[in-house]
């Protein structure tokens, strides 16, 4: 059996603060412990076997990256928070394209992410480098390449 032991709940608190400021935004999480913590604070959570398309852009929620990075039409939302950025360019391309797709009515789609540790920064760099390789060799424009990145 695995037991979650929280060393610090800053990420939960920060995600909750972001959600208060972006009530129709989507939080993408990777760990069940994070889903449980957000749900305990009243954030609707969509894991496997759920359909976040029913949110229709009217309210926000937390969504499992593994369950909802592909095949979901979430273009009614335009603000998202990624709690753990994957170093896999293809997965991140799929995730970003949930809201940055045909039918999006906003001029810009915003994705917030965490780059607070060296492993987090390395994951972002790795995904962007792989996306650049794909774009260069295959000729397919990649969101990780043409997005406007803002770093502190």
N, CA, C and O atoms as a GROMACS GRO file, in nm:
protein
  608
    1UNK      N    1   0.083  -0.121   0.000
    1UNK     CA    2   0.000   0.000   0.000
    1UNK      C    3   0.087   0.126   0.000
    1UNK      O    4   0.192   0.132   0.064
    2UNK      N    5   0.040   0.226  -0.072
    2UNK     CA    6   0.110   0.354  -0.079
    2UNK      C    7   0.033   0.456   0.003
    2UNK      O    8  -0.090   0.464  -0.005
    3UNK      N    9   0.106   0.533   0.080
    3UNK     CA   10   0.045   0.638   0.161
    3UNK      C   11   0.106   0.771   0.121
    3UNK      O   12   0.228   0.784   0.110
    4UNK      N   13   0.022   0.870   0.100
    4UNK     CA   14   0.070   1.003   0.067
    4UNK      C   15   0.111   1.074   0.195
    4UNK      O   16   0.037   1.076   0.293
    5UNK      N   17   0.229   1.131   0.192
    5UNK     CA   18   0.277   1.212   0.303
    5UNK      C   19   0.312   1.348   0.245
    5UNK      O   20   0.407   1.361   0.167
    6UNK      N   21   0.238   1.449   0.283
    6UNK     CA   22   0.260   1.584   0.233
    6UNK      C   23   0.373   1.648   0.312
    6UNK      O   24   0.364   1.662   0.434
    7UNK      N   25   0.479   1.687   0.244
    7UNK     CA   26   0.588   1.759   0.307
    7UNK      C   27   0.548   1.905   0.320
    7UNK      O   28   0.577   1.970   0.421
    8UNK      N   29   0.482   1.956   0.218
    8UNK     CA   30   0.436   2.094   0.216
    8UNK      C   31   0.316   2.100   0.122
    8UNK      O   32   0.315   2.037   0.017
    9UNK      N   33   0.216   2.176   0.160
    9UNK     CA   34   0.096   2.184   0.076
    9UNK      C   35   0.092   2.312  -0.008
    9UNK      O   36  -0.015   2.354  -0.053
   10UNK      N   37   0.210   2.375  -0.030
   10UNK     CA   38   0.213   2.500  -0.105
   10UNK      C   39   0.149   2.487  -0.243
   10UNK      O   40   0.079   2.578  -0.287
   11UNK      N   41   0.171   2.375  -0.311
   11UNK     CA   42   0.118   2.360  -0.447
   11UNK      C   43  -0.034   2.352  -0.445
   11UNK      O   44  -0.101   2.407  -0.533
   12UNK      N   45  -0.088   2.285  -0.347
   12UNK     CA   46  -0.234   2.279  -0.332
   12UNK      C   47  -0.287   2.419  -0.305
   12UNK      O   48  -0.382   2.463  -0.369
   13UNK      N   49  -0.227   2.489  -0.210
   13UNK     CA   50  -0.272   2.625  -0.176
   13UNK      C   51  -0.261   2.718  -0.296
   13UNK      O   52  -0.351   2.799  -0.321
   14UNK      N   53  -0.152   2.707  -0.371
   14UNK     CA   54  -0.132   2.793  -0.487
   14UNK      C   55  -0.234   2.762  -0.596
   14UNK      O   56  -0.289   2.853  -0.658
   15UNK      N   57  -0.259   2.634  -0.620
   15UNK     CA   58  -0.359   2.594  -0.720
   15UNK      C   59  -0.498   2.643  -0.680
   15UNK      O   60  -0.574   2.688  -0.765
   16UNK      N   61  -0.530   2.636  -0.552
   16UNK     CA   62  -0.660   2.685  -0.504
   16UNK      C   63  -0.672   2.836  -0.522
   16UNK      O   64  -0.778   2.886  -0.559
   17UNK      N   65  -0.565   2.908  -0.496
   17UNK     CA   66  -0.566   3.053  -0.517
   17UNK      C   67  -0.585   3.086  -0.665
   17UNK      O   68  -0.661   3.176  -0.699
   18UNK      N   69  -0.515   3.013  -0.752
   18UNK     CA   70  -0.532   3.033  -0.896
   18UNK      C   71  -0.676   3.005  -0.936
   18UNK      O   72  -0.735   3.080  -1.015
   19UNK      N   73  -0.733   2.898  -0.882
   19UNK     CA   74  -0.870   2.860  -0.917
   19UNK      C   75  -0.971   2.966  -0.871
   19UNK      O   76  -1.069   2.993  -0.940
   20UNK      N   77  -0.946   3.026  -0.757
   20UNK     CA   78  -1.035   3.135  -0.710
   20UNK      C   79  -1.032   3.252  -0.808
   20UNK      O   80  -1.134   3.317  -0.832
   21UNK      N   81  -0.913   3.279  -0.864
   21UNK     CA   82  -0.899   3.390  -0.959
   21UNK      C   83  -0.945   3.354  -1.100
   21UNK      O   84  -0.970   3.442  -1.182
   22UNK      N   85  -0.958   3.224  -1.129
   22UNK     CA   86  -0.996   3.176  -1.262
   22UNK      C   87  -1.104   3.068  -1.246
   22UNK      O   88  -1.077   2.950  -1.270
   23UNK      N   89  -1.224   3.106  -1.206
   23UNK     CA   90  -1.328   3.007  -1.171
   23UNK      C   91  -1.377   2.921  -1.288
   23UNK      O   92  -1.442   2.819  -1.265
   24UNK      N   93  -1.347   2.960  -1.410
   24UNK     CA   94  -1.383   2.874  -1.523
   24UNK      C   95  -1.259   2.805  -1.581
   24UNK      O   96  -1.266   2.741  -1.686
   25UNK      N   97  -1.147   2.818  -1.512
   25UNK     CA   98  -1.022   2.758  -1.556
   25UNK      C   99  -1.014   2.609  -1.527
   25UNK      O  100  -1.090   2.555  -1.447
   26UNK      N  101  -0.920   2.545  -1.594
   26UNK     CA  102  -0.897   2.402  -1.576
   26UNK      C  103  -0.761   2.379  -1.514
   26UNK      O  104  -0.660   2.434  -1.559
   27UNK      N  105  -0.758   2.299  -1.409
   27UNK     CA  106  -0.633   2.259  -1.346
   27UNK      C  107  -0.602   2.117  -1.391
   27UNK      O  108  -0.684   2.027  -1.373
   28UNK      N  109  -0.486   2.097  -1.450
   28UNK     CA  110  -0.446   1.963  -1.492
   28UNK      C  111  -0.347   1.906  -1.392
   28UNK      O  112  -0.240   1.963  -1.370
   29UNK      N  113  -0.383   1.795  -1.331
   29UNK     CA  114  -0.300   1.731  -1.229
   29UNK      C  115  -0.252   1.595  -1.278
   29UNK      O  116  -0.310   1.537  -1.370
   30UNK      N  117  -0.146   1.546  -1.216
   30UNK     CA  118  -0.093   1.416  -1.254
   30UNK      C  119  -0.106   1.310  -1.146
   30UNK      O  120  -0.102   1.191  -1.176
   31UNK      N  121  -0.120   1.351  -1.021
   31UNK     CA  122  -0.119   1.257  -0.910
   31UNK      C  123  -0.254   1.249  -0.841
   31UNK      O  124  -0.323   1.350  -0.825
   32UNK      N  125  -0.292   1.130  -0.802
   32UNK     CA  126  -0.419   1.107  -0.732
   32UNK      C  127  -0.424   1.186  -0.601
   32UNK      O  128  -0.530   1.237  -0.564
   33UNK      N  129  -0.312   1.197  -0.532
   33UNK     CA  130  -0.308   1.271  -0.406
   33UNK      C  131  -0.347   1.417  -0.429
   33UNK      O  132  -0.416   1.477  -0.346
   34UNK      N  133  -0.304   1.474  -0.540
   34UNK     CA  134  -0.341   1.612  -0.572
   34UNK      C  135  -0.490   1.622  -0.601
   34UNK      O  136  -0.556   1.716  -0.557
   35UNK      N  137  -0.543   1.526  -0.674
   35UNK     CA  138  -0.687   1.525  -0.702
   35UNK      C  139  -0.766   1.519  -0.572
   35UNK      O  140  -0.863   1.592  -0.554
   36UNK      N  141  -0.723   1.433  -0.481
   36UNK     CA  142  -0.792   1.420  -0.353
   36UNK      C  143  -0.786   1.549  -0.272
   36UNK      O  144  -0.885   1.590  -0.211
   37UNK      N  145  -0.670   1.615  -0.272
   37UNK     CA  146  -0.654   1.740  -0.198
   37UNK      C  147  -0.740   1.851  -0.256
   37UNK      O  148  -0.803   1.926  -0.182
   38UNK      N  149  -0.744   1.862  -0.389
   38UNK     CA  150  -0.827   1.965  -0.452
   38UNK      C  151  -0.975   1.938  -0.429
   38UNK      O  152  -1.052   2.029  -0.400
   39UNK      N  153  -1.014   1.812  -0.442
   39UNK     CA  154  -1.154   1.776  -0.421
   39UNK      C  155  -1.197   1.803  -0.277
   39UNK      O  156  -1.310   1.847  -0.253
   40UNK      N  157  -1.108   1.778  -0.182
   40UNK     CA  158  -1.140   1.806  -0.041
   40UNK      C  159  -1.165   1.954  -0.016
   40UNK      O  160  -1.232   1.991   0.080
   41UNK      N  161  -1.110   2.039  -0.104
   41UNK     CA  162  -1.128   2.184  -0.092
   41UNK      C  163  -1.244   2.234  -0.180
   41UNK      O  164  -1.263   2.355  -0.193
   42UNK      N  165  -1.319   2.143  -0.240
   42UNK     CA  166  -1.438   2.183  -0.315
   42UNK      C  167  -1.420   2.199  -0.464
   42UNK      O  168  -1.514   2.241  -0.532
   43UNK      N  169  -1.304   2.168  -0.517
   43UNK     CA  170  -1.282   2.177  -0.662
   43UNK      C  171  -1.339   2.052  -0.727
   43UNK      O  172  -1.304   1.941  -0.687
   44UNK      N  173  -1.426   2.066  -0.826
   44UNK     CA  174  -1.474   1.947  -0.898
   44UNK      C  175  -1.356   1.876  -0.966
   44UNK      O  176  -1.273   1.941  -1.031
   45UNK      N  177  -1.348   1.746  -0.952
   45UNK     CA  178  -1.237   1.669  -1.007
   45UNK      C  179  -1.290   1.570  -1.111
   45UNK      O  180  -1.388   1.499  -1.087
   46UNK      N  181  -1.223   1.566  -1.225
   46UNK     CA  182  -1.258   1.475  -1.333
   46UNK      C  183  -1.140   1.382  -1.358
   46UNK      O  184  -1.038   1.423  -1.414
   47UNK      N  185  -1.155   1.258  -1.317
   47UNK     CA  186  -1.053   1.157  -1.340
   47UNK      C  187  -1.095   1.068  -1.455
   47UNK      O  188  -1.172   1.109  -1.542
   48UNK      N  189  -1.043   0.946  -1.456
   48UNK     CA  190  -1.078   0.851  -1.560
   48UNK      C  191  -1.227   0.819  -1.561
   48UNK      O  192  -1.289   0.812  -1.455
   49UNK      N  193  -1.283   0.800  -1.679
   49UNK     CA  194  -1.424   0.764  -1.692
   49UNK      C  195  -1.521   0.880  -1.675
   49UNK      O  196  -1.641   0.858  -1.664
   50UNK      N  197  -1.469   1.002  -1.672
   50UNK     CA  198  -1.556   1.119  -1.658
   50UNK      C  199  -1.550   1.202  -1.786
   50UNK      O  200  -1.462   1.182  -1.870
   51UNK      N  201  -1.644   1.295  -1.801
   51UNK     CA  202  -1.650   1.376  -1.922
   51UNK      C  203  -1.646   1.524  -1.886
   51UNK      O  204  -1.751   1.583  -1.857
   52UNK      N  205  -1.529   1.586  -1.888
   52UNK     CA  206  -1.520   1.729  -1.856
   52UNK      C  207  -1.582   1.820  -1.961
   52UNK      O  208  -1.597   1.940  -1.937
   53UNK      N  209  -1.619   1.765  -2.077
   53UNK     CA  210  -1.684   1.848  -2.179
   53UNK      C  211  -1.815   1.905  -2.126
   53UNK      O  212  -1.862   2.008  -2.175
   54UNK      N  213  -1.876   1.838  -2.027
   54UNK     CA  214  -2.002   1.885  -1.971
   54UNK      C  215  -1.986   2.018  -1.896
   54UNK      O  216  -2.086   2.084  -1.869
   55UNK      N  217  -1.864   2.056  -1.864
   55UNK     CA  218  -1.841   2.184  -1.797
   55UNK      C  219  -1.879   2.301  -1.888
   55UNK      O  220  -1.920   2.407  -1.840
   56UNK      N  221  -1.866   2.281  -2.018
   56UNK     CA  222  -1.908   2.376  -2.122
   56UNK      C  223  -1.852   2.516  -2.102
   56UNK      O  224  -1.913   2.614  -2.147
   57UNK      N  225  -1.738   2.528  -2.035
   57UNK     CA  226  -1.677   2.660  -2.016
   57UNK      C  227  -1.746   2.743  -1.911
   57UNK      O  228  -1.705   2.857  -1.886
   58UNK      N  229  -1.850   2.690  -1.848
   58UNK     CA  230  -1.927   2.766  -1.750
   58UNK      C  231  -1.866   2.762  -1.610
   58UNK      O  232  -1.886   2.853  -1.530
   59UNK      N  233  -1.792   2.657  -1.582
   59UNK     CA  234  -1.725   2.646  -1.454
   59UNK      C  235  -1.596   2.568  -1.474
   59UNK      O  236  -1.579   2.499  -1.574
   60UNK      N  237  -1.507   2.581  -1.379
   60UNK     CA  238  -1.379   2.515  -1.389
   60UNK      C  239  -1.376   2.384  -1.312
   60UNK      O  240  -1.473   2.347  -1.246
   61UNK      N  241  -1.262   2.316  -1.321
   61UNK     CA  242  -1.246   2.187  -1.254
   61UNK      C  243  -1.100   2.146  -1.261
   61UNK      O  244  -1.018   2.210  -1.329
   62UNK      N  245  -1.069   2.041  -1.190
   62UNK     CA  246  -0.937   1.977  -1.199
   62UNK      C  247  -0.952   1.851  -1.283
   62UNK      O  248  -1.045   1.773  -1.262
   63UNK      N  249  -0.862   1.833  -1.378
   63UNK     CA  250  -0.870   1.720  -1.471
   63UNK      C  251  -0.741   1.639  -1.467
   63UNK      O  252  -0.632   1.694  -1.459
   64UNK      N  253  -0.756   1.509  -1.474
   64UNK     CA  254  -0.641   1.420  -1.482
   64UNK      C  255  -0.575   1.435  -1.619
   64UNK      O  256  -0.641   1.424  -1.722
   65UNK      N  257  -0.445   1.461  -1.618
   65UNK     CA  258  -0.372   1.471  -1.745
   65UNK      C  259  -0.380   1.339  -1.820
   65UNK      O  260  -0.407   1.337  -1.940
   66UNK      N  261  -0.357   1.229  -1.750
   66UNK     CA  262  -0.356   1.098  -1.816
   66UNK      C  263  -0.490   1.064  -1.880
   66UNK      O  264  -0.494   1.001  -1.985
   67UNK      N  265  -0.598   1.106  -1.818
   67UNK     CA  266  -0.732   1.072  -1.868
   67UNK      C  267  -0.786   1.170  -1.970
   67UNK      O  268  -0.870   1.133  -2.052
   68UNK      N  269  -0.739   1.295  -1.968
   68UNK     CA  270  -0.803   1.397  -2.051
   68UNK      C  271  -0.710   1.476  -2.141
   68UNK      O  272  -0.747   1.584  -2.189
   69UNK      N  273  -0.589   1.426  -2.167
   69UNK     CA  274  -0.500   1.500  -2.256
   69UNK      C  275  -0.530   1.476  -2.403
   69UNK      O  276  -0.478   1.546  -2.489
   70UNK      N  277  -0.612   1.376  -2.432
   70UNK     CA  278  -0.646   1.347  -2.572
   70UNK      C  279  -0.797   1.334  -2.589
   70UNK      O  280  -0.868   1.288  -2.499
   71UNK      N  281  -0.844   1.377  -2.705
   71UNK     CA  282  -0.980   1.349  -2.746
   71UNK      C  283  -1.090   1.429  -2.680
   71UNK      O  284  -1.207   1.402  -2.703
   72UNK      N  285  -1.055   1.526  -2.599
   72UNK     CA  286  -1.158   1.606  -2.532
   72UNK      C  287  -1.168   1.742  -2.600
   72UNK      O  288  -1.067   1.802  -2.635
   73UNK      N  289  -1.290   1.789  -2.618
   73UNK     CA  290  -1.315   1.920  -2.677
   73UNK      C  291  -1.340   2.019  -2.564
   73UNK      O  292  -1.452   2.032  -2.515
   74UNK      N  293  -1.235   2.087  -2.523
   74UNK     CA  294  -1.244   2.179  -2.410
   74UNK      C  295  -1.221   2.324  -2.453
   74UNK      O  296  -1.179   2.407  -2.373
   75UNK      N  297  -1.249   2.352  -2.580
   75UNK     CA  298  -1.222   2.485  -2.634
   75UNK      C  299  -1.312   2.593  -2.576
   75UNK      O  300  -1.292   2.711  -2.605
   76UNK      N  301  -1.409   2.557  -2.497
   76UNK     CA  302  -1.490   2.660  -2.430
   76UNK      C  303  -1.416   2.720  -2.310
   76UNK      O  304  -1.462   2.818  -2.252
   77UNK      N  305  -1.304   2.660  -2.276
   77UNK     CA  306  -1.218   2.713  -2.169
   77UNK      C  307  -1.096   2.777  -2.234
   77UNK      O  308  -1.052   2.734  -2.341
   78UNK      N  309  -1.042   2.880  -2.172
   78UNK     CA  310  -0.923   2.943  -2.230
   78UNK      C  311  -0.813   2.969  -2.127
   78UNK      O  312  -0.712   3.031  -2.159
   79UNK      N  313  -0.833   2.922  -2.004
   79UNK     CA  314  -0.731   2.937  -1.900
   79UNK      C  315  -0.709   2.803  -1.832
   79UNK      O  316  -0.803   2.739  -1.786
   80UNK      N  317  -0.582   2.762  -1.826
   80UNK     CA  318  -0.549   2.633  -1.767
   80UNK      C  319  -0.422   2.644  -1.683
   80UNK      O  320  -0.338   2.731  -1.706
   81UNK      N  321  -0.412   2.556  -1.586
   81UNK     CA  322  -0.295   2.547  -1.500
   81UNK      C  323  -0.243   2.404  -1.504
   81UNK      O  324  -0.318   2.310  -1.478
   82UNK      N  325  -0.116   2.388  -1.536
   82UNK     CA  326  -0.052   2.256  -1.537
   82UNK      C  327   0.028   2.242  -1.409
   82UNK      O  328   0.121   2.319  -1.385
   83UNK      N  329  -0.008   2.144  -1.327
   83UNK     CA  330   0.063   2.126  -1.201
   83UNK      C  331   0.193   2.049  -1.216
   83UNK      O  332   0.284   2.065  -1.135
   84UNK      N  333   0.202   1.966  -1.318
   84UNK     CA  334   0.329   1.895  -1.343
   84UNK      C  335   0.348   1.882  -1.494
   84UNK      O  336   0.277   1.807  -1.561
   85UNK      N  337   0.445   1.955  -1.544
   85UNK     CA  338   0.474   1.961  -1.688
   85UNK      C  339   0.550   1.835  -1.728
   85UNK      O  340   0.652   1.802  -1.667
   86UNK      N  341   0.502   1.766  -1.828
   86UNK     CA  342   0.567   1.643  -1.874
   86UNK      C  343   0.680   1.676  -1.972
   86UNK      O  344   0.667   1.769  -2.051
   87UNK      N  345   0.790   1.601  -1.969
   87UNK     CA  346   0.899   1.624  -2.064
   87UNK      C  347   0.871   1.565  -2.202
   87UNK      O  348   0.960   1.563  -2.288
   88UNK      N  349   0.751   1.516  -2.224
   88UNK     CA  350   0.713   1.449  -2.349
   88UNK      C  351   0.639   1.548  -2.440
   88UNK      O  352   0.526   1.588  -2.409
   89UNK      N  353   0.702   1.588  -2.550
   89UNK     CA  354   0.645   1.689  -2.639
   89UNK      C  355   0.509   1.648  -2.695
   89UNK      O  356   0.417   1.730  -2.701
   90UNK      N  357   0.496   1.523  -2.736
   90UNK     CA  358   0.370   1.476  -2.794
   90UNK      C  359   0.255   1.483  -2.695
   90UNK      O  360   0.145   1.525  -2.730
   91UNK      N  361   0.281   1.443  -2.572
   91UNK     CA  362   0.177   1.452  -2.469
   91UNK      C  363   0.137   1.596  -2.441
   91UNK      O  364   0.019   1.627  -2.425
   92UNK      N  365   0.237   1.684  -2.435
   92UNK     CA  366   0.207   1.824  -2.405
   92UNK      C  367   0.136   1.890  -2.524
   92UNK      O  368   0.049   1.975  -2.504
   93UNK      N  369   0.171   1.852  -2.645
   93UNK     CA  370   0.101   1.903  -2.763
   93UNK      C  371  -0.047   1.865  -2.755
   93UNK      O  372  -0.135   1.948  -2.780
   94UNK      N  373  -0.073   1.741  -2.721
   94UNK     CA  374  -0.211   1.695  -2.707
   94UNK      C  375  -0.284   1.771  -2.597
   94UNK      O  376  -0.399   1.812  -2.615
   95UNK      N  377  -0.217   1.791  -2.484
   95UNK     CA  378  -0.280   1.861  -2.372
   95UNK      C  379  -0.315   2.005  -2.410
   95UNK      O  380  -0.427   2.050  -2.387
   96UNK      N  381  -0.219   2.077  -2.469
   96UNK     CA  382  -0.244   2.216  -2.507
   96UNK      C  383  -0.354   2.228  -2.611
   96UNK      O  384  -0.426   2.328  -2.616
   97UNK      N  385  -0.366   2.127  -2.695
   97UNK     CA  386  -0.467   2.134  -2.802
   97UNK      C  387  -0.609   2.104  -2.753
   97UNK      O  388  -0.702   2.107  -2.832
   98UNK      N  389  -0.626   2.076  -2.626
   98UNK     CA  390  -0.762   2.058  -2.574
   98UNK      C  391  -0.837   2.190  -2.577
   98UNK      O  392  -0.957   2.192  -2.604
   99UNK      N  393  -0.767   2.300  -2.551
   99UNK     CA  394  -0.833   2.432  -2.551
   99UNK      C  395  -0.791   2.517  -2.670
   99UNK      O  396  -0.868   2.603  -2.714
  100UNK      N  397  -0.672   2.496  -2.722
  100UNK     CA  398  -0.624   2.573  -2.838
  100UNK      C  399  -0.658   2.494  -2.963
  100UNK      O  400  -0.575   2.421  -3.017
  101UNK      N  401  -0.782   2.511  -3.007
  101UNK     CA  402  -0.833   2.430  -3.118
  101UNK      C  403  -0.948   2.504  -3.186
  101UNK      O  404  -0.993   2.608  -3.139
  102UNK      N  405  -0.994   2.448  -3.297
  102UNK     CA  406  -1.108   2.506  -3.369
  102UNK      C  407  -1.226   2.519  -3.274
  102UNK      O  408  -1.253   2.430  -3.194
  103UNK      N  409  -1.295   2.630  -3.284
  103UNK     CA  410  -1.410   2.655  -3.198
  103UNK      C  411  -1.377   2.742  -3.078
  103UNK      O  412  -1.468   2.784  -3.006
  104UNK      N  413  -1.248   2.768  -3.055
  104UNK     CA  414  -1.208   2.855  -2.944
  104UNK      C  415  -1.246   2.998  -2.980
  104UNK      O  416  -1.205   3.049  -3.084
  105UNK      N  417  -1.325   3.062  -2.895
  105UNK     CA  418  -1.373   3.197  -2.925
  105UNK      C  419  -1.280   3.308  -2.877
  105UNK      O  420  -1.288   3.421  -2.924
  106UNK      N  421  -1.192   3.275  -2.783
  106UNK     CA  422  -1.100   3.376  -2.732
  106UNK      C  423  -0.983   3.394  -2.828
  106UNK      O  424  -0.943   3.300  -2.897
  107UNK      N  425  -0.928   3.515  -2.833
  107UNK     CA  426  -0.812   3.541  -2.918
  107UNK      C  427  -0.687   3.472  -2.864
  107UNK      O  428  -0.598   3.435  -2.941
  108UNK      N  429  -0.680   3.456  -2.734
  108UNK     CA  430  -0.563   3.395  -2.672
  108UNK      C  431  -0.606   3.289  -2.571
  108UNK      O  432  -0.708   3.303  -2.503
  109UNK      N  433  -0.527   3.186  -2.562
  109UNK     CA  434  -0.547   3.080  -2.464
  109UNK      C  435  -0.428   3.086  -2.369
  109UNK      O  436  -0.313   3.095  -2.414
  110UNK      N  437  -0.454   3.083  -2.240
  110UNK     CA  438  -0.347   3.095  -2.141
  110UNK      C  439  -0.328   2.963  -2.066
  110UNK      O  440  -0.423   2.900  -2.021
  111UNK      N  441  -0.203   2.925  -2.056
  111UNK     CA  442  -0.164   2.806  -1.979
  111UNK      C  443  -0.057   2.849  -1.879
  111UNK      O  444   0.050   2.895  -1.919
  112UNK      N  445  -0.085   2.834  -1.752
  112UNK     CA  446   0.013   2.858  -1.648
  112UNK      C  447   0.080   2.726  -1.615
  112UNK      O  448   0.020   2.619  -1.632
  113UNK      N  449   0.203   2.731  -1.569
  113UNK     CA  450   0.278   2.610  -1.537
  113UNK      C  451   0.378   2.644  -1.426
  113UNK      O  452   0.403   2.762  -1.398
  114UNK      N  453   0.434   2.543  -1.365
  114UNK     CA  454   0.532   2.562  -1.259
  114UNK      C  455   0.671   2.530  -1.311
  114UNK      O  456   0.694   2.426  -1.373
  115UNK      N  457   0.764   2.621  -1.284
  115UNK     CA  458   0.904   2.603  -1.320
  115UNK      C  459   0.989   2.639  -1.197
  115UNK      O  460   1.089   2.710  -1.208
  116UNK      N  461   0.947   2.590  -1.084
  116UNK     CA  462   1.005   2.630  -0.956
  116UNK      C  463   1.122   2.545  -0.909
  116UNK      O  464   1.188   2.579  -0.812
  117UNK      N  465   1.147   2.435  -0.977
  117UNK     CA  466   1.259   2.348  -0.942
  117UNK      C  467   1.337   2.316  -1.069
  117UNK      O  468   1.288   2.333  -1.180
  118UNK      N  469   1.459   2.270  -1.051
  118UNK     CA  470   1.540   2.233  -1.167
  118UNK      C  471   1.476   2.120  -1.247
  118UNK      O  472   1.474   2.128  -1.370
  119UNK      N  473   1.423   2.014  -1.184
  119UNK     CA  474   1.356   1.909  -1.263
  119UNK      C  475   1.236   1.963  -1.342
  119UNK      O  476   1.212   1.919  -1.454
  120UNK      N  477   1.162   2.057  -1.286
  120UNK     CA  478   1.048   2.116  -1.358
  120UNK      C  479   1.096   2.195  -1.478
  120UNK      O  480   1.039   2.185  -1.586
  121UNK      N  481   1.202   2.272  -1.459
  121UNK     CA  482   1.257   2.350  -1.571
  121UNK      C  483   1.315   2.257  -1.678
  121UNK      O  484   1.302   2.285  -1.797
  122UNK      N  485   1.378   2.149  -1.636
  122UNK     CA  486   1.433   2.054  -1.732
  122UNK      C  487   1.323   1.986  -1.813
  122UNK      O  488   1.339   1.963  -1.933
  123UNK      N  489   1.210   1.954  -1.749
  123UNK     CA  490   1.098   1.892  -1.821
  123UNK      C  491   1.046   1.985  -1.930
  123UNK      O  492   1.016   1.941  -2.041
  124UNK      N  493   1.035   2.112  -1.898
  124UNK     CA  494   0.987   2.211  -1.995
  124UNK      C  495   1.087   2.222  -2.110
  124UNK      O  496   1.048   2.220  -2.227
  125UNK      N  497   1.214   2.235  -2.077
  125UNK     CA  498   1.318   2.246  -2.180
  125UNK      C  499   1.320   2.122  -2.270
  125UNK      O  500   1.329   2.134  -2.392
  126UNK      N  501   1.310   2.005  -2.209
  126UNK     CA  502   1.312   1.881  -2.286
  126UNK      C  503   1.191   1.873  -2.381
  126UNK      O  504   1.206   1.837  -2.498
  127UNK      N  505   1.074   1.906  -2.331
  127UNK     CA  506   0.954   1.902  -2.416
  127UNK      C  507   0.965   2.003  -2.530
  127UNK      O  508   0.930   1.971  -2.644
  128UNK      N  509   1.013   2.122  -2.502
  128UNK     CA  510   1.028   2.224  -2.606
  128UNK      C  511   1.131   2.183  -2.710
  128UNK      O  512   1.110   2.204  -2.829
  129UNK      N  513   1.242   2.125  -2.666
  129UNK     CA  514   1.345   2.078  -2.761
  129UNK      C  515   1.292   1.967  -2.851
  129UNK      O  516   1.318   1.965  -2.971
  130UNK      N  517   1.216   1.876  -2.793
  130UNK     CA  518   1.158   1.767  -2.873
  130UNK      C  519   1.054   1.822  -2.971
  130UNK      O  520   1.043   1.774  -3.084
  131UNK      N  521   0.978   1.921  -2.927
  131UNK     CA  522   0.879   1.982  -3.016
  131UNK      C  523   0.948   2.053  -3.132
  131UNK      O  524   0.901   2.046  -3.246
  132UNK      N  525   1.058   2.121  -3.104
  132UNK     CA  526   1.134   2.188  -3.209
  132UNK      C  527   1.189   2.086  -3.309
  132UNK      O  528   1.188   2.110  -3.430
  133UNK      N  529   1.235   1.974  -3.260
  133UNK     CA  530   1.284   1.868  -3.348
  133UNK      C  531   1.170   1.818  -3.438
  133UNK      O  532   1.189   1.803  -3.559
  134UNK      N  533   1.054   1.793  -3.380
  134UNK     CA  534   0.938   1.748  -3.458
  134UNK      C  535   0.900   1.852  -3.562
  134UNK      O  536   0.874   1.818  -3.678
  135UNK      N  537   0.895   1.977  -3.521
  135UNK     CA  538   0.856   2.084  -3.613
  135UNK      C  539   0.957   2.097  -3.727
  135UNK      O  540   0.919   2.116  -3.842
  136UNK      N  541   1.084   2.086  -3.695
  136UNK     CA  542   1.190   2.101  -3.795
  136UNK      C  543   1.195   1.983  -3.892
  136UNK      O  544   1.208   2.002  -4.013
  137UNK      N  545   1.183   1.862  -3.839
  137UNK     CA  546   1.196   1.744  -3.925
  137UNK      C  547   1.068   1.706  -3.998
  137UNK      O  548   1.073   1.658  -4.111
  138UNK      N  549   0.954   1.728  -3.934
  138UNK     CA  550   0.827   1.686  -3.992
  138UNK      C  551   0.751   1.801  -4.058
  138UNK      O  552   0.661   1.778  -4.139
  139UNK      N  553   0.787   1.925  -4.023
  139UNK     CA  554   0.718   2.039  -4.081
  139UNK      C  555   0.584   2.070  -4.017
  139UNK      O  556   0.510   2.155  -4.066
  140UNK      N  557   0.551   2.003  -3.907
  140UNK     CA  558   0.425   2.028  -3.837
  140UNK      C  559   0.446   2.135  -3.731
  140UNK      O  560   0.527   2.116  -3.640
  141UNK      N  561   0.375   2.248  -3.741
  141UNK     CA  562   0.388   2.350  -3.636
  141UNK      C  563   0.350   2.292  -3.500
  141UNK      O  564   0.250   2.221  -3.487
  142UNK      N  565   0.430   2.322  -3.400
  142UNK     CA  566   0.409   2.271  -3.265
  142UNK      C  567   0.376   2.386  -3.170
  142UNK      O  568   0.443   2.489  -3.169
  143UNK      N  569   0.272   2.367  -3.092
  143UNK     CA  570   0.230   2.470  -2.998
  143UNK      C  571   0.341   2.509  -2.901
  143UNK      O  572   0.354   2.626  -2.866
  144UNK      N  573   0.421   2.412  -2.859
  144UNK     CA  574   0.531   2.443  -2.768
  144UNK      C  575   0.635   2.533  -2.833
  144UNK      O  576   0.714   2.596  -2.763
  145UNK      N  577   0.637   2.539  -2.966
  145UNK     CA  578   0.732   2.624  -3.038
  145UNK      C  579   0.675   2.762  -3.067
  145UNK      O  580   0.746   2.862  -3.055
  146UNK      N  581   0.550   2.770  -3.105
  146UNK     CA  582   0.498   2.902  -3.144
  146UNK      C  583   0.422   2.971  -3.033
  146UNK      O  584   0.372   3.082  -3.053
  147UNK      N  585   0.412   2.910  -2.918
  147UNK     CA  586   0.350   2.978  -2.804
  147UNK      C  587   0.439   3.092  -2.757
  147UNK      O  588   0.561   3.088  -2.773
  148UNK      N  589   0.377   3.193  -2.701
  148UNK     CA  590   0.454   3.301  -2.638
  148UNK      C  591   0.480   3.260  -2.495
  148UNK      O  592   0.388   3.249  -2.414
  149UNK      N  593   0.606   3.236  -2.463
  149UNK     CA  594   0.646   3.190  -2.329
  149UNK      C  595   0.686   3.309  -2.245
  149UNK      O  596   0.762   3.396  -2.289
  150UNK      N  597   0.634   3.313  -2.124
  150UNK     CA  598   0.672   3.417  -2.030
  150UNK      C  599   0.741   3.351  -1.912
  150UNK      O  600   0.682   3.269  -1.842
  151UNK      N  601   0.866   3.388  -1.891
  151UNK     CA  602   0.941   3.333  -1.779
  151UNK      C  603   0.967   3.448  -1.681
  151UNK      O  604   0.993   3.561  -1.723
  152UNK      N  605   0.961   3.418  -1.553
  152UNK     CA  606   0.990   3.525  -1.454
  152UNK      C  607   1.134   3.572  -1.461
  152UNK      O  608   1.174   3.661  -1.386
   0.00000   0.00000   0.00000
